């Protein structure tokens, strides 16, 4: 600050020949002495105060600043949001939210907002008052806890004492993580190299240091500083901010004078009777008349200093606060990255990212490798099981049914079951011991409500829940679950009857509608092929009875690909190929379905699945304590009056047999056990929910992550299946479910094939009739005489039908015959035809008629 004062006063044009005078006061970390020093300054017509150092003092002195209108500027106050006053915060410590020193403990709440669980807050006395015993007591408490990530926010003397005591307690060894606020970087920068004892006690710690961009002006000042201090103290970022703070005040005063303002003070009438000649003269306190304008100028100043360009935010903190992250090593320190509000963690300077879009994605948040306490580079787990003599309180459901999953042995404290064995096997795979005790939950008369059991974790009654707890949405909102160790889902169970085979079993594969449509298409395709082949294929001609038999025979013989008639037309072959493909698919499907019907035991039920239950009004059973009740009511909209609570498997069977309920909805693992002893019931349809069972732990519990890894290991090495077979393997009924596989084949499964075939037939007929009509119009042109047209329409229709029925060669012959008759008639009318020529023509016509009559018969 003195260097800044000299630089400012060396430029007479800056303040118009006025001199800037800076007076110093060292409160020695004492809040009381800080207040006294501020009052002494304000008695001497001071226009601004640089300080205080802490947020607590800033909060107290803000009242003085408000009353006397004297701006306070602080480059070290840790929290600008802890007070409302005209105090600009130059130093970006508003970004530091850490725990562990007097008033700053509340800053840990900011970590909690980011889902960082704070297991303990240790408040230490301020510097010069914290004793080794105080620190040792707090660290001993922390050592017995599970967390191994310690955030230290304090002042220099207390902070170094904490590290020294931690070193003696073995807390600077492998497995610990120490994150330190900016005080440690200040110590390192100011007193480098550090004494060997201090350097050894802080190795592996991560520390924050206010980031100041590199510049030529900064490098020049660092060289100058080495000359000013004679190497007695290093230059840290606080020193750079102190220099810039004085220059900021000078720029604001220059603007103040340029605006035509003058320095003047007004006595406060409220302090008129408080004068005195002692240490404090409160009556000398006066109001700075231009204080408000000077404060406004300060907040509007934008400048580039040793710390780089900056201006104030609306909350009076500087824009874009950022930090260097340094890793303390045996030989000093190494910078491993940066942190800023804008870009988060990065390995490039923050100022290079301000021109780009902010990217706070997890993939972009990374640092260089870190050497942790103990000299390891592998990332520590960050926690251990607490060594505080307390056992993990594990709640288990005190079940009265399906006790194969979890149960308490009568008359003892021993618990057993499938879920218990999975938990114990997973615990053995953890790299640390987990002392625990099982505590049954429930009255022993009915199954407990599982949501209530899981909720006990949030109230601290249990540290975990082990049992057949399904992982469902409302539970995941309050606790964390492990990886599922068994799959589960809701299914429908209903009574079934064995369907015996009978003489008409061959009709079962297709539904009645499917049979009807198939038969119709057999006839339609036969008729279409007959129409396309009738005029050109002798195999499709003959008397009407013969042609009808041909249509029927040809149609149904295609079912076995044994039709003997050949198709010669292109359109007929196209229709036939498509129809044979359809027949192939239908035949294959029929054969597969009939085989299943005749070889697999068939069960029938009036219930077809969950959809039929929703649309009906029948009663539905569910297991007491299960989430099935809420799911059926809230998710599927089934009225609670239709839901019947059932306890034991015997109650399931009785209710289903006597008709109390039409079906039971329960989770698959329970149903599998139930059906192993009750083969008269079966699962209807498929699982309509997908979930699993897991162990529940408090939110953000690291034990849940390690247990999930252990469960995956059990699954991979086969132990999970062995435990399942030990407790849950039963002799199953011959048929455990009836689903869609046993249903009849419906028309909707084949409508696409029938549609293709129908379109092909329609197009073929359309092309055929268009072609035939075109030929008819060419060979039998319509009469042009209007009087003849009306009377000959019916005759023309008959002619067209006869034309369409005739074979192609026949109508060509008839056409030739008519031509000869017309020629003979014309010659007879003219009387020029020779006798012998006329006789020859008549003979030819008679012969052609005889031939035609012979063909028609």
C-alpha positions in Angstrom: 0.0 0.0 0.0 2.9 2.3 0.7 4.3 1.6 -2.8 1.0 2.5 -4.3 0.9 5.7 -2.2 4.3 6.7 -3.5 3.3 5.9 -7.1 0.1 8.0 -6.9 1.8 11.0 -5.2 4.5 11.0 -7.8 1.9 11.9 -10.5 0.7 15.5 -9.6 -1.9 15.4 -12.4 -3.8 12.4 -10.9 -5.2 14.2 -7.8 -4.7 17.8 -9.0 -1.7 18.4 -6.8 -3.3 16.9 -3.7 -1.4 14.2 -1.7 -2.8 10.8 -0.7 -1.9 9.9 2.9 -2.3 6.4 4.2 -2.2 5.6 7.9 -1.8 2.1 9.3 -3.3 0.3 12.2 -2.6 -3.3 13.2 -5.4 -4.9 15.3 -3.4 -8.1 15.7 -6.4 -10.3 15.0 -8.4 -8.6 17.7 -11.9 -7.5 16.9 -12.0 -5.0 19.7 -8.8 -3.4 18.6 -10.1 -3.3 15.1 -13.1 -1.3 16.2 -10.9 1.1 18.2 -8.6 1.6 15.2 -11.6 2.4 12.9 -13.0 4.9 15.4 -9.6 6.6 15.7 -9.4 7.0 11.9 -12.9 8.4 11.7 -12.1 11.1 14.3 -9.5 12.6 11.9 -11.7 13.3 8.9 -10.8 10.2 7.0 -12.4 9.9 3.5 -12.1 6.1 3.2 -10.9 3.0 5.2 -9.2 0.0 3.7 -10.2 -3.0 5.7 -11.4 -4.8 7.7 -9.7 -8.2 7.3 -12.6 -10.5 8.3 -16.3 -10.7 7.6 -17.2 -10.4 11.2 -15.4 -7.1 11.6 -16.9 -5.9 8.3 -20.4 -6.6 9.6 -19.7 -4.6 12.8 -18.0 -1.6 11.1 -20.6 -1.5 8.4 -22.8 0.3 10.9 -20.2 3.0 11.3 -19.8 3.3 7.6 -23.5 3.7 7.1 -23.9 6.4 9.7 -20.8 8.4 8.8 -20.9 7.8 5.0 -17.3 6.8 4.9 -16.6 4.1 2.3 -14.8 0.9 3.6 -12.9 -1.2 1.1 -11.8 -4.8 1.9 -9.6 -7.1 -0.1 -9.6 -9.9 2.5 -13.2 -10.1 4.0 -14.4 -13.6 3.4 -18.1 -13.0 2.8 -19.6 -9.9 1.2 -23.1 -11.4 1.8 -22.7 -11.4 5.6 -23.4 -7.7 5.8 -25.1 -4.9 4.0 -23.0 -1.8 3.8 -21.1 0.5 1.5 -18.1 -1.9 1.7 -16.8 -3.0 -1.7 -15.1 -6.4 -1.6 -12.1 -6.4 -3.9 -10.8 -9.8 -3.0 -12.9 -12.7 -4.4 -13.1 -14.6 -1.1 -16.8 -14.7 -1.6 -16.2 -17.9 -3.5 -14.6 -19.7 -0.6 -17.3 -21.7 1.2 -15.5 -23.9 3.7 -15.7 -24.9 7.3 -13.7 -24.9 10.5 -13.0 -21.5 11.9 -15.2 -19.4 14.1 -17.9 -17.5 12.1 -17.0 -19.1 8.8 -18.4 -22.5 9.9 -21.7 -21.5 8.3 -20.1 -21.3 4.9 -20.2 -25.1 4.9 -23.8 -24.7 4.1 -22.7 -23.8 0.5 -21.0 -27.2 0.3 -24.2 -28.9 1.5 -26.1 -27.2 -1.3 -23.8 -29.0 -3.8 -24.7 -32.3 -2.0 -21.5 -32.4 -0.1 -22.4 -34.0 3.2 -20.7 -32.2 6.1 -20.4 -34.7 8.9 -18.9 -32.4 11.5 -18.1 -28.7 11.9 -15.2 -27.9 14.3 -15.1 -24.3 15.5 -11.6 -23.3 16.6 -10.7 -20.1 18.5 -9.0 -17.4 16.4 -5.3 -16.9 16.0 -3.2 -16.4 19.2 -6.0 -18.0 21.3 -6.2 -21.5 19.9 -4.1 -23.9 22.0 -2.6 -27.2 21.1 -5.0 -28.9 23.4 -8.0 -27.3 21.7 -6.8 -28.5 18.3 -6.0 -32.0 19.5 -9.4 -32.5 21.0 -11.2 -31.5 17.8 -8.9 -33.6 15.5 -9.4 -36.6 17.8 -13.1 -36.4 17.3 -12.6 -36.1 13.5 -10.3 -39.1 13.6 -13.1 -41.3 15.0 -15.5 -40.3 12.2 -15.9 -41.9 8.8 -15.0 -38.9 6.6 -11.4 -38.5 5.6 -11.9 -35.2 3.6 -11.1 -32.3 5.8 -11.6 -28.6 4.8 -9.6 -26.1 6.8 -10.5 -22.5 6.8 -8.7 -20.4 9.4 -5.8 -18.0 9.8 -2.1 -18.6 9.5 -1.1 -19.4 13.1 -4.0 -21.6 13.9 -3.8 -23.3 10.5 -0.2 -24.3 10.9 -0.9 -25.5 14.4 -3.7 -27.8 13.1 -1.3 -29.3 10.5 1.4 -29.9 13.2 -1.1 -31.7 15.5 -2.6 -33.7 12.6 0.9 -34.8 11.6 1.4 -36.2 15.1 -1.9 -38.0 15.0 -1.2 -39.7 11.7 -3.7 -37.6 9.8 -1.3 -36.7 7.1 -0.9 -40.2 5.9 -2.5 -42.2 3.1 -6.3 -42.0 2.9 -6.7 -38.5 4.1 -7.6 -35.5 1.9 -6.9 -31.9 3.1 -8.4 -28.9 1.3 -7.2 -25.6 2.6 -8.4 -22.1 1.9 -6.2 -19.3 0.7 -4.3 -18.7 3.9 -1.9 -21.6 3.2 -0.9 -20.3 -0.2 -0.2 -16.9 1.5 2.1 -18.6 3.9 3.9 -20.4 1.1 4.3 -17.3 -1.1 5.3 -15.0 1.8 7.9 -17.3 3.5 9.4 -19.4 0.8 11.3 -21.7 1.4 9.3 -22.8 4.5 11.0 -24.2 7.6 11.5 -28.0 7.3 9.0 -28.7 10.1 6.2 -26.7 8.5 6.9 -28.1 5.0 6.8 -31.7 6.3 3.5 -31.2 8.1 1.6 -29.9 5.0 2.7 -32.2 2.3 -0.1 -33.5 0.1 -2.6 -30.7 1.0 -4.6 -28.9 -1.7 -4.7 -25.2 -1.3 -6.4 -22.3 -3.1 -4.7 -19.1 -4.1 -6.4 -16.1 -5.6 -5.7 -16.2 -9.4 -4.0 -13.1 -10.9 -3.4 -13.3 -14.7 0.2 -13.0 -15.8 1.2 -9.6 -17.3 4.3 -7.5 -17.9 3.2 -5.0 -15.4 2.8 -7.7 -12.7 6.2 -9.2 -13.5 7.8 -5.7 -13.3 6.2 -5.0 -9.9 7.4 -8.4 -8.6 11.0 -7.5 -9.5 10.5 -4.1 -7.9 9.1 -5.7 -4.8 12.2 -7.8 -4.3 14.1 -4.5 -4.1 11.6 -2.8 -1.8 11.5 -5.7 0.7 15.1 -6.7 0.4 13.9 -10.2 0.2 12.4 -10.1 3.7 9.0 -11.2 2.6 7.6 -12.7 -0.5 4.8 -11.2 -2.6 1.5 -13.0 -2.5 -1.8 -12.1 -4.2 -3.0 -10.2 -1.2 -0.2 -7.7 -1.7 -1.2 -7.2 -5.3 -4.9 -6.6 -4.3 -3.7 -4.2 -1.6 -1.7 -2.2 -4.3 -4.8 -2.2 -6.6 -7.1 -1.1 -3.8 -5.2 2.1 -3.2 -5.1 2.8 -6.9 -8.9 2.1 -7.1 -9.5 4.7 -4.4 -7.2 7.2 -6.2 -9.2 6.8 -9.5 -12.4 7.3 -7.6 -11.1 10.4 -5.8 -9.9 11.8 -9.2 -13.5 11.4 -10.6 -14.8 12.9 -7.4 -12.7 16.1 -7.8 -13.3 16.2 -11.6 -17.1 16.3 -10.8 -16.5 19.6 -8.8 -16.8 18.0 -5.4 -14.8 19.1 -2.4 -13.8 17.3 0.8 -16.1 18.4 3.7 -17.5 17.0 6.9 -20.5 17.8 9.0 -20.7 17.2 12.7 -23.3 14.6 13.9 -25.6 16.3 16.3 -26.2 13.0 18.1 -22.6 12.9 19.2 -22.3 16.5 20.4 -22.2 15.6 24.1 -19.8 12.7 23.7 -16.5 14.6 23.4 -13.5 14.1 25.6 -9.8 14.4 25.8 -9.2 10.7 26.4 -8.2 7.9 24.1 -11.4 8.3 22.1 -13.1 11.5 21.3 -16.5 10.4 19.9 -17.6 13.9 19.5 -15.0 14.4 16.8 -16.8 11.8 14.6 -18.3 13.6 11.7 -20.2 12.7 8.5 -18.4 12.8 5.2 -20.6 15.0 3.0 -19.3 13.5 -0.3 -19.2 9.9 1.0 -22.1 8.7 -1.1 -20.7 10.2 -4.3 -17.2 8.7 -3.6 -18.7 5.3 -3.0 -20.7 5.6 -6.3 -17.5 6.4 -8.1 -15.7 3.4 -6.5 -18.4 1.0 -7.7 -18.4 2.5 -11.2 -14.6 2.4 -11.6 -13.3 -0.1 -14.1 -9.5 -0.4 -14.3 -6.7 -2.8 -15.1 -4.3 -3.3 -12.2 -1.6 -5.8 -11.1 -4.4 -8.3 -10.5 -5.7 -7.8 -14.1 -8.9 -6.1 -15.3 -11.8 -6.0 -12.9 -15.0 -4.2 -12.1 -17.7 -4.6 -9.5 -20.7 -6.9 -9.6 -24.1 -5.6 -8.3 -23.3 -7.4 -5.0 -20.1 -5.3 -4.7 -17.7 -8.2 -5.3 -15.4 -8.3 -8.3 -16.3 -9.8 -11.6 -15.1 -13.4 -12.4 -13.4 -14.5 -9.2 -11.0 -17.4 -9.7 -8.4 -19.4 -7.9 -5.2 -21.3 -8.6 -5.3 -24.8 -7.1 -1.9 -25.8 -5.8 -0.6 -29.2 -4.5 1.9 -28.9 -1.6 4.9 -31.1 -2.3 8.1 -32.0 -0.4 10.0 -29.5 -2.5 7.5 -26.7 -2.5 4.2 -26.8 -4.5 2.9 -27.6 -8.0 -0.1 -25.9 -9.6 -2.6 -28.6 -10.7 -5.4 -26.4 -12.1 -7.8 -23.5 -11.7 -11.3 -23.0 -10.3 -13.8 -20.2 -11.1 -17.5 -19.6 -10.8 -17.6 -19.3 -14.6 -15.9 -22.5 -15.8 -15.5 -24.6 -12.7 -12.4 -26.8 -12.6 -10.0 -26.6 -15.5 -6.3 -26.9 -16.4 -6.2 -23.7 -18.5 -6.3 -20.2 -17.1 -9.9 -19.0 -16.5 -9.4 -15.7 -18.5 -8.9 -17.8 -21.7 -12.4 -19.3 -21.2 -14.4 -16.1 -20.6 -14.9 -15.5 -24.3 -16.4 -19.0 -24.7 -19.7 -20.4 -23.6 -19.7 -21.6 -20.0 -19.2 -25.4 -19.8 -19.8 -26.9 -16.4 -20.3 -30.4 -17.6 -18.7 -33.2 -15.6 -16.6 -34.3 -18.6 -14.9 -30.8 -18.6 -14.1 -30.7 -14.9 -10.7 -32.1 -14.3 -7.3 -31.3 -12.8 -3.8 -32.6 -13.3 -2.6 -35.5 -11.1 -2.4 -34.8 -7.4 0.1 -36.2 -4.8 -2.1 -36.9 -1.8 -0.9 -37.1 1.9 1.3 -40.2 2.3 2.8 -39.6 -1.2 0.2 -41.6 -3.1 -1.2 -40.5 -6.5 -4.2 -42.8 -6.5 -7.4 -40.9 -5.6 -8.3 -41.7 -1.9 -11.7 -43.1 -1.1 -12.4 -40.2 1.2 -13.9 -42.1 4.0 -13.4 -45.2 6.2 -15.8 -47.0 8.5 -15.8 -44.9 11.7 -13.7 -46.2 14.6 -15.9 -44.8 17.3 -16.9 -48.0 18.9 -20.5 -47.7 17.6 -22.0 -50.5 15.6 -24.0 -50.0 12.4 -27.7 -50.1 13.3 -29.4 -52.2 10.6 -33.1 -52.4 10.5 -34.7 -55.6 9.2 -38.4 -56.3 8.6 -39.9 -58.6 11.2 -41.8 -60.7 8.6 -44.6 -63.1 9.4 -44.8 -64.6 5.9 -42.2 -65.6 3.3 -39.6 -65.9 6.1 -37.2 -67.5 3.6 -36.2 -63.9 2.7 -35.5 -62.6 6.2 -36.6 -63.8 9.6 -35.6 -63.9 13.3 -35.1 -67.2 14.9 -37.6 -67.6 17.6 -36.2 -67.1 21.1 -32.9 -65.8 19.9 -31.3 -62.7 18.4 -30.2 -64.7 15.3 -31.5 -63.5 12.0 -31.3 -65.5 8.8 -32.7 -65.6 5.3 -31.7 -65.0 1.7 -31.4 -61.2 2.1 -29.3 -61.6 5.3 -26.9 -64.0 3.6 -26.4 -61.7 0.6 -25.6 -58.8 2.9 -23.1 -60.8 5.0 -21.4 -62.1 1.8 -21.1 -58.6 0.5 -19.7 -57.2 3.8 -16.9 -59.8 3.6 -15.8 -58.4 0.3 -15.3 -54.9 1.7 -11.7 -53.8 2.4 -12.6 -52.8 5.9 -14.5 -54.1 8.9 -18.2 -53.0 9.3 -19.4 -53.7 12.9 -23.1 -54.0 12.8 -26.2 -55.3 14.6 -29.6 -56.3 13.2 -32.7 -54.7 14.7 -36.0 -56.2 13.8 -38.8 -53.7 12.9 -42.5 -54.7 13.2 -45.0 -56.0 15.7 -44.5 -59.7 14.8 -48.2 -60.1 13.9 -48.2 -58.7 10.4 -45.6 -57.6 7.9 -44.3 -54.0 8.5 -44.9 -51.2 6.1 -41.6 -51.0 4.1 -41.8 -47.2 3.4 -42.0 -46.6 7.2 -39.0 -49.0 7.7 -36.9 -47.1 5.1 -38.0 -43.7 6.4 -36.4 -44.6 9.8 -33.0 -44.1 8.2 -33.8 -40.4 7.6 -34.6 -39.9 11.3 -31.5 -41.7 12.5 -33.2 -44.7 14.0 -31.4 -47.0 11.6 -28.1 -46.6 9.7 -29.2 -49.0 7.0 -32.1 -51.3 6.1 -31.4 -54.9 4.9 -34.3 -57.0 3.6 -36.7 -57.5 0.8 -37.0 -53.8 0.1 -38.0 -52.9 -3.4 -36.3 -50.0 -5.1 -39.2 -47.7 -6.0 -39.4 -44.0 -6.7 -40.8 -42.7 -3.4 -38.1 -44.5 -1.5 -35.2 -43.4 -3.6 -36.2 -39.8 -2.8 -35.2 -40.2 0.8 -32.4 -42.9 0.8 -29.8 -44.4 -1.5 -30.1 -48.0 -2.6 -27.3 -50.4 -3.6 -27.2 -52.2 -6.8 -30.2 -54.6 -7.0 -29.3 -58.1 -5.8 -32.4 -59.8 -7.2 -34.8 -58.8 -9.9 -38.4 -58.1 -9.0 -41.6 -56.9 -10.5 -45.3 -57.1 -10.0 -47.2 -60.0 -11.5 -50.8 -61.2 -11.5 -51.7 -64.6 -10.0 -55.1 -66.2 -10.5 -56.8 -69.6 -10.4 -56.4 -71.7 -13.6 -58.0 -74.7 -15.0 -56.3 -77.4 -17.1 -57.6 -77.4 -20.6 -58.1 -81.0 -21.8 -57.6 -82.0 -25.4 -60.8 -82.9 -27.4 -61.9 -83.9 -30.9 -61.9 -80.3 -32.0 -58.4 -79.4 -30.7 -57.2 -78.8 -34.2 -59.4 -75.7 -34.4 -57.7 -74.0 -31.5 -54.7 -72.4 -33.2 -56.9 -69.9 -35.0 -59.6 -67.7 -33.7 -63.0 -68.0 -35.5 -62.5 -64.8 -37.3 -59.1 -66.0 -38.5 -60.7 -69.2 -39.8 -63.4 -67.2 -41.6 -61.1 -64.7 -43.3 -58.7 -67.5 -44.4 -61.5 -69.5 -46.0 -62.9 -66.5 -47.8 -59.5 -65.7 -49.2 -59.1 -69.3 -50.5 -62.3 -68.8 -52.5 -61.4 -65.3 -53.6 -58.0 -66.2 -54.9 -59.5 -69.3 -56.7 -62.1 -67.1 -58.4 -59.5 -64.4 -59.4 -57.2 -67.0 -60.9 -60.1 -68.6 -62.8 -61.1 -65.2 -64.2 -57.5 -64.5 -65.3 -57.0 -67.9 -66.9 -60.5 -68.7 -68.3 -60.1 -67.1 -71.8 -56.6 -68.5 -72.5 -56.3 -71.8 -70.5 -58.2 -74.9 -71.5 -57.8 -76.3 -67.9 -60.1 -73.5 -66.6 -62.8 -74.0 -69.3 -65.7 -76.4 -69.7 -69.3 -76.8 -68.5 -70.3 -74.5 -65.5 -70.3 -77.4 -63.1 -66.8 -78.4 -64.1 -65.5 -74.9 -63.8 -67.0 -74.5 -60.3 -65.3 -77.7 -59.2 -62.1 -76.4 -60.7 -62.3 -73.2 -58.7 -62.9 -75.0 -55.4 -60.3 -77.6 -56.1 -57.6 -75.2 -57.2 -58.3 -72.9 -54.2 -57.9 -75.4 -51.4 -55.3 -77.5 -53.1 -52.9 -74.5 -52.8 -52.9 -75.2 -49.0 -50.8 -78.3 -49.7 -49.1 -76.9 -52.8 -50.7 -79.8 -54.8 -52.7 -77.9 -57.4 -52.5 -79.6 -60.8 -53.8 -76.8 -63.0 -51.1 -74.7 -64.7 -51.3 -71.0 -64.9 -50.3 -69.4 -68.2 -51.1 -65.7 -67.8 -48.7 -63.3 -66.2 -51.3 -61.8 -63.9 -52.5 -65.2 -62.8 -48.9 -66.3 -61.9 -48.3 -63.1 -60.0 -51.5 -63.6 -57.8 -50.6 -67.2 -57.3 -47.1 -66.5 -56.1 -48.2 -64.0 -53.6 -51.0 -66.3 -52.3 -48.6 -69.3 -52.0 -46.4 -67.1 -49.8 -49.4 -66.2 -47.6 -50.3 -69.9 -47.4 -46.8 -70.8 -46.4 -46.8 -68.3 -43.5 -50.3 -69.4 -42.3 -49.4 -73.1 -42.6 -46.2 -72.7 -40.6 -48.0 -70.6 -37.9 -50.8 -73.1 -37.6 -48.4 -76.1 -37.3 -46.3 -74.4 -34.6 -49.4 -73.4 -32.6 -51.1 -76.8 -32.9 -47.8 -78.5 -31.8 -47.7 -76.3 -28.7 -51.4 -77.0 -27.9 -51.0 -80.8 -28.2 -47.6 -81.1 -26.3 -47.7 -78.4 -23.6 -50.1 -78.5 -20.7 -52.7 -75.8 -21.4 -54.2 -73.7 -18.6 -57.1 -71.3 -18.9 -58.3 -68.4 -16.7 -61.0 -65.8 -16.9 -58.3 -63.2 -16.0 -56.1 -62.3 -19.0 -53.6 -59.9 -17.2 -53.4 -56.6 -15.5 -55.4 -54.8 -18.2 -58.4 -57.0 -17.7 -58.2 -56.4 -13.9 -58.2 -52.7 -14.4 -61.3 -52.7 -16.6 -63.2 -55.1 -14.4 -64.8 -54.6 -11.0 -63.3 -57.7 -9.3 -61.5 -57.7 -6.0 -57.7 -57.8 -6.1 -55.4 -59.1 -3.3 -52.0 -57.7 -2.3 -49.4 -58.4 0.3 -49.5 -56.4 3.6 -46.7 -53.8 3.7 -46.0 -54.1 0.0 -45.8 -51.1 -2.4 -48.3 -52.9 -4.6 -51.2 -51.2 -2.8 -50.1 -47.7 -3.6 -49.0 -48.6 -7.1 -52.4 -50.2 -8.0 -54.3 -47.3 -6.5 -52.2 -44.3 -7.5 -50.6 -45.4 -10.7 -53.3 -47.7 -12.2 -56.3 -45.9 -10.7 -57.8 -49.0 -9.1 -60.1 -48.0 -6.2 -59.0 -48.9 -2.7 -62.3 -50.6 -2.1 -61.3 -53.2 -4.6 -58.0 -54.0 -2.9 -57.8 -56.7 -0.2 -54.8 -56.9 2.1 -53.5 -60.5 2.5 -50.7 -61.7 4.8 -49.5 -65.3 4.6 -49.4 -67.5 1.5 -52.3 -69.6 3.0 -54.4 -66.5 2.9 -53.5 -66.0 -0.8 -54.7 -69.6 -1.5 -57.9 -69.4 0.5 -58.9 -66.0 -0.9 -58.4 -67.2 -4.5 -60.2 -70.5 -4.0 -63.3 -69.1 -2.2 -63.6 -66.1 -4.6 -62.8 -63.4 -2.1 -60.4 -62.1 -4.7 -60.2 -62.8 -8.4 -56.4 -62.4 -8.5 -53.4 -61.4 -6.4 -50.9 -58.8 -7.4 -47.5 -59.3 -5.8 -43.7 -59.2 -6.5 -42.2 -62.1 -8.5 -39.9 -63.6 -5.8 -42.8 -64.0 -3.4 -45.0 -65.4 -6.2 -42.4 -68.0 -7.2 -42.3 -69.3 -3.7 -46.1 -69.3 -3.5 -46.6 -71.2 -6.7 -44.0 -73.9 -5.8 -46.6 -75.2 -3.3 -49.9 -74.2 -5.1 -49.9 -75.5 -8.6 -53.7 -74.8 -9.0 -52.7 -71.1 -9.5 -50.5 -69.5 -12.1 -49.0 -66.2 -13.3 -51.2 -64.5 -15.8 -49.4 -62.5 -18.5 -46.1 -60.8 -18.0 -44.5 -58.6 -15.3 -46.0 -55.1 -15.6 -43.3 -53.4 -13.5 -39.6 -53.7 -13.5 -37.6 -53.2 -10.3 -35.3 -55.0 -7.9 -34.4 -55.4 -4.2 -31.5 -53.5 -2.7 -30.1 -52.4 0.7 -31.0 -48.9 1.8 -28.5 -46.4 3.2 -28.6 -42.7 4.0 -28.4 -40.3 1.1 -24.8 -39.9 -0.3 -23.5 -42.7 1.9 -20.2 -44.0 0.6 -21.0 -47.4 2.1 -23.8 -47.8 -0.5 -21.3 -47.5 -3.3 -18.9 -50.0 -1.9 -21.8 -52.5 -1.2 -23.0 -52.1 -4.8 -19.5 -53.1 -6.0 -19.5 -56.0 -3.6 -22.9 -57.2 -4.9 -21.6 -57.1 -8.5 -18.6 -59.2 -7.5 -21.0 -61.8 -5.9 -22.9 -61.9 -9.1 -19.8 -62.3 -11.3 -18.3 -65.1 -9.2 -21.5 -67.1 -8.9 -21.9 -66.7 -5.1 -25.2 -64.7 -5.5 -26.7 -67.6 -7.5 -25.6 -70.1 -4.8 -27.3 -68.1 -2.1 -30.4 -67.9 -4.2 -30.4 -71.7 -4.7 -29.9 -72.3 -1.0 -33.0 -70.4 0.1 -35.3 -70.0 -2.9 -34.9 -73.1 -5.1 -38.1 -75.1 -5.1 -39.7 -77.8 -7.3 -41.7 -75.8 -9.8 -45.1 -76.8 -11.2 -45.2 -78.0 -14.8 -46.5 -74.7 -15.9 -45.8 -71.5 -14.0 -47.6 -69.0 -16.2 -50.0 -68.6 -19.0 -49.3 -65.7 -21.1 -49.7 -64.6 -24.7 -47.9 -67.7 -26.0 -50.9 -69.9 -25.3 -53.4 -67.6 -26.9 -55.0 -68.3 -30.2 -53.5 -66.7 -33.3 -55.6 -63.6 -34.1 -56.4 -62.0 -37.4 -54.3 -58.9 -36.5 -51.2 -61.0 -36.7 -51.8 -61.7 -40.4 -53.8 -58.8 -41.7 -50.8 -57.4 -43.5 -50.4 -60.6 -45.5 -54.1 -60.6 -46.4 -53.9 -56.9 -47.3 -51.0 -57.6 -49.8 -52.8 -60.5 -51.3 -56.1 -58.5 -51.6 -54.3 -55.6 -53.3 -52.6 -58.0 -55.8 -55.9 -59.6 -56.7 -57.7 -56.3 -57.1 -54.9 -54.9 -59.4 -54.8 -58.1 -61.4 -58.6 -58.0 -62.0 -58.5 -54.3 -62.9 -55.7 -54.8 -65.4 -57.5 -57.8 -66.9 -60.9 -56.1 -67.3 -59.3 -53.0 -68.8 -57.4 -55.1 -71.3 -60.5 -57.2 -72.2 -62.8 -54.2 -72.6 -60.2 -52.5 -74.8 -60.1 -55.6 -77.1 -63.9 -55.8 -77.1 -64.2 -52.1 -78.1 -61.8 -52.6 -80.9 -63.5 -55.6 -82.4 -67.1 -54.6 -81.7 -67.3 -50.9 -82.2 -70.4 -49.1 -80.8 -73.2 -48.1 -83.3 -73.0 -44.5 -84.3 -76.8 -44.2 -85.0 -78.4 -42.8 -81.9 -81.7 -44.5 -82.6 -80.0 -47.9 -82.5 -77.8 -47.2 -79.5 -80.6 -47.3 -76.8 -82.1 -50.5 -78.1 -78.8 -52.3 -78.5 -77.3 -51.7 -75.0 -78.6 -54.9 -73.5 -77.6 -56.7 -76.6 -74.1 -55.2 -76.4 -73.8 -56.3 -72.8 -74.7 -59.8 -73.7 -72.2 -59.6 -76.5 -69.5 -58.4 -74.1 -70.2 -61.3 -71.7 -70.1 -63.7 -74.5 -66.9 -62.2 -75.7 -65.4 -62.5 -72.2 -66.5 -66.1 -71.9 -65.2 -67.1 -75.3 -61.7 -68.4 -75.8 -59.4 -66.1 -77.6 -59.1 -68.4 -80.7 -62.9 -68.8 -80.9 -63.7 -65.1 -81.1 -61.0 -64.6 -83.7 -62.6 -67.4 -85.8 -66.1 -65.9 -85.4 -64.7 -62.6 -86.5 -63.4 -64.2 -89.7 -66.7 -65.9 -90.3 -68.7 -62.7 -89.9 -66.3 -61.1 -92.4 -67.0 -63.7 -95.0 -70.8 -63.5 -94.5 -70.7 -59.7 -95.0 -68.6 -60.2 -98.1 -71.1 -62.7 -99.5 -74.0 -60.5 -98.7 -72.4 -57.5 -100.4 -71.7 -59.5 -103.6 -75.2 -60.9 -103.7 -76.7 -57.4 -103.6 -74.6 -56.3 -106.5 -75.5 -59.5 -108.5 -72.0 -59.8 -109.9 -70.8 -62.9 -107.9 -70.2 -65.9 -110.0 -72.2 -69.0 -109.1 -69.3 -71.3 -108.3 -67.7 -68.6 -106.0 -71.0 -68.2 -104.1 -71.2 -71.9 -103.6 -67.6 -72.1 -102.3 -68.2 -69.4 -99.7 -71.4 -71.0 -98.5 -69.6 -74.3 -98.0 -66.8 -72.6 -96.0 -69.4 -70.9 -93.7 -71.2 -74.2 -93.1 -67.9 -76.0 -92.3 -66.9 -73.2 -89.8 -70.3 -73.4 -88.1 -70.0 -77.1 -87.7 -66.5 -76.7 -86.2 -67.8 -74.1 -83.8 -70.8 -76.2 -82.8 -68.5 -79.1 -82.1 -66.2 -77.0 -79.9 -69.1 -75.6 -77.9 -70.4 -79.0 -77.2 
